[in-house]
Amino acid sequence: MTGRELLAAYAATAWKVDLPAGVAWVRPGAAADPALRPAGIVTAHNPASDPKTTERQNRTAQAALLRELRLRRISFFPSLAIPSGPDAERWTEPGFALVDVDRATAVDLGKRFGQNAIVWVDTAGRVTLVATRAGFCGVEVGDELPV
């Protein structure tokens, strides 16, 4: 997939976040639950959207991300990316909704684990996609992606 195709797929994805009080849904362009303000959704699965990444590699990377979150004492809730459209039946992707972190920390973790982008929820509840790989869709690390 091209960067633009990936961006379109990300924009059509919803993230299910398991909060203590129930499920919250996060979608680009929609307001997020107050419990997730601010938050960054990060995964270690499928770095750079490489289709050759094995399930074992994904599990190993995700476990390393979980260790890093615990080491840094970052609060988080489990999340699951659920695409819509033609990819809806092909994949889901687990991750973590990091709460009470700054955007730079969430971006750094996404970059460190080879992701193209993270989901960012600002203090007003605005949900955006933020690049974590230089050159992805023509932007720099930390830039908002146009959706």
C-alpha positions in Angstrom: 0.0 0.0 0.0 1.1 3.5 -0.6 1.4 6.1 2.2 -1.8 7.7 1.0 -3.7 4.4 0.9 -2.4 3.6 4.4 -3.5 7.1 5.6 -7.0 6.5 4.2 -7.1 3.1 6.0 -6.1 4.8 9.3 -8.7 7.5 8.9 -11.4 4.8 8.4 -10.3 2.9 11.6 -11.9 3.0 15.0 -10.0 2.3 18.2 -11.8 0.4 20.9 -10.4 1.4 24.3 -11.3 -0.7 27.4 -11.8 1.7 30.2 -12.7 0.7 33.8 -16.2 2.2 33.3 -16.7 0.5 29.9 -15.7 0.8 26.3 -14.8 4.1 24.6 -14.4 4.5 20.9 -11.8 6.8 19.3 -12.1 7.9 15.7 -10.2 10.6 13.8 -12.3 13.7 13.5 -14.6 12.7 16.4 -14.6 13.9 20.0 -13.0 11.4 22.4 -14.3 10.3 25.8 -13.2 12.7 28.6 -11.3 9.8 30.3 -8.9 9.9 27.3 -8.0 13.6 27.4 -5.1 13.7 26.7 -4.0 10.3 25.4 -1.9 8.7 22.7 -2.8 5.3 21.1 0.3 3.3 20.3 1.0 -0.2 19.0 4.1 -2.2 18.2 2.4 -4.4 15.7 3.3 -4.3 12.0 6.1 -1.7 12.0 6.0 0.6 8.9 2.9 -1.5 7.9 5.2 -4.2 6.6 3.0 -7.2 5.5 5.9 -9.6 6.0 5.9 -9.0 9.8 5.0 -12.3 11.4 2.6 -12.8 14.3 5.5 -13.9 16.5 7.4 -10.7 15.7 4.3 -8.7 16.5 3.8 -10.5 19.9 7.5 -9.9 20.7 7.4 -6.2 19.8 4.1 -5.7 21.7 5.6 -7.3 24.8 8.6 -5.0 24.5 6.3 -2.0 24.3 4.4 -3.2 27.4 7.6 -3.6 29.3 8.6 0.0 28.3 5.3 1.4 29.4 5.7 -0.3 32.8 9.3 0.8 33.1 8.3 4.4 32.5 5.3 4.0 34.7 2.9 5.2 32.0 -0.7 4.6 32.7 -2.6 2.9 29.9 -5.7 1.0 28.9 -5.8 -1.8 26.3 -6.9 -0.7 22.8 -7.8 -2.5 19.6 -7.7 -0.9 16.1 -10.7 -2.0 14.0 -10.7 -1.0 10.4 -13.8 -0.4 8.3 -14.2 -0.7 4.6 -12.5 -3.4 2.5 -9.9 -4.3 5.2 -12.5 -4.7 8.0 -12.4 -8.5 7.9 -8.7 -8.8 7.4 -7.1 -7.5 10.6 -7.4 -5.9 13.9 -4.4 -4.5 15.8 -4.0 -4.4 19.6 -2.3 -1.5 21.2 -2.4 0.7 24.3 -4.1 4.0 25.0 -1.6 5.9 27.0 -3.2 8.4 29.4 -1.9 11.5 30.9 1.2 11.6 28.6 2.4 14.4 26.5 2.3 14.2 22.7 6.0 14.0 22.4 6.2 10.9 24.6 3.5 9.1 22.6 5.2 10.1 19.3 8.6 8.9 20.6 7.2 5.5 21.5 5.5 5.2 18.1 8.8 6.1 16.4 10.8 3.8 18.7 8.6 0.9 17.7 8.7 1.6 14.0 5.2 2.9 13.5 4.0 5.2 10.7 1.7 7.2 13.0 0.0 7.3 16.4 -3.5 8.4 17.4 -3.5 11.5 19.5 -6.3 12.8 21.7 -5.7 16.4 22.9 -7.1 17.9 26.1 -10.2 19.1 24.2 -10.9 15.6 23.0 -9.9 16.3 19.3 -8.6 13.1 17.7 -5.8 13.3 15.1 -3.2 11.1 13.5 0.4 12.1 14.1 3.4 11.0 12.1 6.1 8.9 13.8 8.1 8.1 10.7 9.9 10.9 8.8 8.6 11.3 5.3 5.4 9.3 5.8 2.9 11.0 3.6 5.4 13.9 3.1 5.5 15.1 6.7 8.0 15.1 9.5 7.9 13.2 12.8 5.4 14.9 15.1 3.4 16.5 12.4 -0.4 16.0 12.2 -1.4 13.9 9.2 -4.1 15.3 6.9 -7.2 13.1 7.0 
